Amino acid sequence: MLGFLKRWLKIDEKRSAEIIFRDEWREILRHNVFYYHLLPSDKQTRLEQLVISFLSEKSFEGAGGLRVTDEMCVTIAAQACILILNREGEVYPGLRTIILYPAAFVSETRRYEGGVMHEGRQVRLGESWDRGILILSWSDSLRGGLGGGDGSNLVFHEFAHQLDNEWLFGTGVPDLGKKELYERWSRVMNREFGEHVRRVSSGEPTVIHPYGATNPAEFFAVLTELFFEQPNQLQAAHIEAYQLLKEYYRQDPALLFPEEPLS
């Protein structure tokens, strides 16, 4: 049925607002997307509308022998649209195609070091490209949707990269819209990133995943996961970073979660 919806919407995307979100899709959200249950009814409706827009504009392709199903499309679209729930504008305008593997996949890598190109292979769960393509492991995408509250969500992470790429192409600074916010973002996030790198290097505990020390782009993506998954922990440990993410995403997830003990 979803395949029919997508073909129909391709013919007349302007009528996407008229499409009724089907009960079977809602059951997918109820079963696979823990965050859906946290939202008040008006925001659930808003999320459903965004999912329809997402599915009308993007295509899903299976890889590694995976046959894409409605469950996969709706589950991933919903998680992606949680990030933009209160933001205006198009739905990930730079993204055209989501490629799904059954599980982790092997990616070819190239890097220059000392004037020499090194080629290799890495096992990955997801990749977000700046050419309209995003790659995900379905099993890990589902785990993130179901698992809620553990601070880790593959779809949140990779779609944070998409938002990052819409502005300055992977610098860890998304489109903030206001000069004052850019100034605060630069000051606070540069300090937070430097401190996180120091903590990780010295083996000190941190609520932010160590992978965030890789570079500012990964720091933003990891912070996004924590912001939506463990907001109270992030707010308690990094109040200024939390406030910036709150202003950017126009959401306050801490209001949706019960108080979490600091680990």
N, C-alpha and C positions, 0 to 999 in steps of 0.2 A: 504493500500500500504506500509506503514511504517513497518507493521508486516512482510510483504514479504521481505522488504529490510533487516531487522534484521536477518531473517532466512538465507537469501542468504549470508550475510556477515559472519555469524557464520561458514558457510562452507569454505569461503575463505576470511579471513579478510585482507590478503595482497593486495587484489584487491580493497580495500575501496577507494583508491585515484582515481580509475577509475569511481566511481559512480558519476553521475551528480546530483547536488542538484536541486530537482524538483521545479517547479514554485509554486506549492501549499505549499511547505514548506517555500519558500521565502515569500509568502504572510502571513504565520503565523508569521514570524519574523517581517515583516513590521507592522503587526497589534498589536502584543503582546509584542514586545521587543523594547522599546523606544530607547535603546542604539544603536541598529542596525542602526538607522538613523544618528547617530552622527559619524559613522565610514566612512572613505574614502573607495572607491570601492575596493581597494586591500585588506583592512582589513575586509571588508564584505565577500569577497571571502575566506579569511583565516578562518574567523569564521565559514562559511558554511562547510569548510573541517573538522574543529574540531568537529562540530556537527555530521557529518557523522561518524567520528571515535568514538565519545562518544556513539552514538546509536548502533554501531556495537559491542561494548564491554560491555555495561551495560544493565541490564534488568529493566523494570518498572513493578511494581505490584500494583494493586488497593487494598485498605482496606476500611472498613467502608461502603461497598456497592458501592464504586466508580468503574466505568468502565473506564479504561485507554484508551485514544485516541491519535492519532497522534499529535493533537494540544498540548496536555499536554507534550508529550515527547520532541517535538521540542522546545517548549517554555522554558522548564526547562534546556534542554541541552545547548541551546544558552546562557542563563544567566550564567550557570556554566562555559562555555568555554570563556566568556568574561574575566574572571580572568586570564586565561592562554593564552591569545591571542598572546602574544609575547614571551612566555616561550617555551623552547625546552624540549623534553622528552615525556614520555607517558602521556596519558590523564587520570588523577586521577587513577593511577594504583592500589591503594588499595581499590577502590570502585567497588562493583559488582552489587548491587541492590538498586534501589530507590523505596521506598514504599510511595504511595500517598494516603492521606485521602482527603475527599471532602473539609473539613475545619479544624478548630482546633480540636485536639484529646486529649484524656486523657492518660497520661503516668504513669505507676507505678514507684514510686521512693523509694529508700532505702538510708539511710545515718546513719553513726555511730556518736553518740554524747554521751560523758561521759561513754563510754563503753557499750552503749545500742544501738541496731539497731532500727531505726524508719522507719516505712513503711508508705507510703502515696500515694496520687494521685495528679497529676498536669495537668492542661490544657496547652498544648504546640502547637506551630505552626510548629516546626521542631526539629529534633534531628539528630546529626551527630555522628555515632558510629565509633569505631576503628576496627570493625570486618567486614568491607566491606558493611555496610548497612547505608543508609541515609533515613530519614523519613521527609516528607514535607506535609504541607497543600496545596492542589492545589489552593484554592481560594486566599490564601495569596501569593503563588508563582506567580500567574497571576497578582495580584494587584501590586506586586513589579516590574514585567516586564512592566506593563502599566504605572505605576505611575511616574517613573523617576524624579529625582531631589529633592525628599523630604528627602533624607538621610537614607531611610529605604528600604532594599531589603532582603527578607528572603533567597532567593537562594544564593546571594552573601555571606550572613552571614554563612550559613551552609556549603557552599563549602570552605569558608576560614578556617573553622574548619578541613575540609578534608586536605587542604594543610598543616595546622599546624600539623595534626596527621601523615603526611608522614615523619616527621623528629624526633621530640622529644615528640610525643604523647600528645599534648594538653598543651604545656607550653607557648604558645603565641609566640614561636620562630620558624618560618618555615625554610625550607632548604635554607639558604642564599648563600651557595657556597663558600664564601670568608671569610678568617679570619678577615680581616679588617672590613668587613661589620658586622660580628658577634659582634665585639668589639663595634662598633658604635651603633648597635641595642641594645645591653645590656645597654649601658650608657644612650642613649636617651629614649628608651621605658620604662626602669625602672623609670626614672625620670618623664616621662609623665604619666605613670600609677599612681605613687604615688600622683602626683599633681591632677590627675583626681579624685582619691578616696577622697582626701581632699576637693576638690570643691563640689563633690556630698554630702559628709557628712555634709558640712556647708551650703548646699542649694544655693551655688553660681551658676550662669548661666554658661553653657559650650556648645560649639557646638557639643561635643561628647555626645552621648546618655548615660544617667546615668547607664544603664545596663552594660556598659563597665567597671564599677568599681567592678563588681562581682569578677573577677580574670583576670590574664594576657591573658588567652586564649580568654575570651569574649572581652577583650579590643582590641585584634588583629582583631577579627571578626567584631566588631562594627566600628573600624577604617577603615576596608576594605569597609564596606558599605558606609561610608562617603567619602572615597577616590574616589570611582566610582560614587557616587550620587551627592555629593556637594564638589567637589574638591577645588574650589576656597575658600570656607569657611574654609576647613581644612588647606589649604596652608597658609591662612592669619593668622590663630590662632595658628597653630602648624607646623611651616615651617620645622623643623628638622624631625618630624614624617612623614610629607608628602614626604620629600626627600627620606627617607628610604623606604617607600612603593613604591615610583617611581622607585627606583633601584631594589627592589625585583620583582615587577610585570613587570618591563621594559615597563611601560606605563606612560603617563603624561596626565591624563584626563582633567586637567585644560585647556589644549589647545583645548579641544572639546566643552567646555561649555562657554557660555557668562558669563561675570562677574556677580556674585551674591551678592546682598547686605547682609551684616552681620545682622543676626537677634538678 
